[in-house]
Amino acid sequence: MRVLVLDNGDPRPEDLLAPLKELGAVCDVRPSGSLGIEDIRAMSPPPQRILLTPGPGFPEGTGASREIAMQMAGVIPILGVGLGLQVLAHAARGKLVPPRSTGRTKPAATFRHDGKNLFAGLPTPFDAPRDPDPALVLDSHRQTHDVEASAWDEEGTIVGCRLWALGMEGIQVDTSWFSTRLGNDMLFNFLYQAQAW
């Protein structure tokens, strides 16, 4: 499975890359601002999945990632983690707001989800470490019809979303979680089940 990893400045890239490789992925890591849509279309062999990593900053600072997300929607399954989730939501004109300060000092959260796609086969609820410092989160009170909430923490903050029927999903979680059994199960869903989303 060939995965194009668009790196948004993830401070700990191995937290994502190591479990992906253990699941059989061949990862091509590129800085998010280094490729345009035509570069991806010209890749040989072409990527079968695209991963948008976490990183500092805001979706507007991720190069062509938003354009890539929308141009590849429905063509190549895409997973956004942390800032990557924000990029997907921003590309679909989702409503993003600064996070509330309450509870942000808690290192872990209890996640509830809808059991679909990325979350298929995962128990609900489950505990996972929080995304340590998101610049933005999805507005839990208003979203466009294209952005579907798929997971929430105990405060009602949206921590997972999908772009309806486009094979794009995101999760707001600390990447250390992907080395756990449940984190591995989620990456497995992305690698081997995403074509059916």
Secondary structure, DSSP 8 states (H G I E B T S, - for coil): -EEEEEES--S-THHHHHHHHHTT-EEEEEEGGG--HHHHHT-SS--SEEEE---SS-GGGSTTHHHHHHHHTTTS-EEEETHHHHHHHHHTT--EE---STTTT-SEEEEEE---GGGTT--SSEEEE--S--S-EE-SS---TTEEEEEE-TT--EEEEEETTTTEEEE---GGGGGSHHHHHHHHHHHHTGGG-
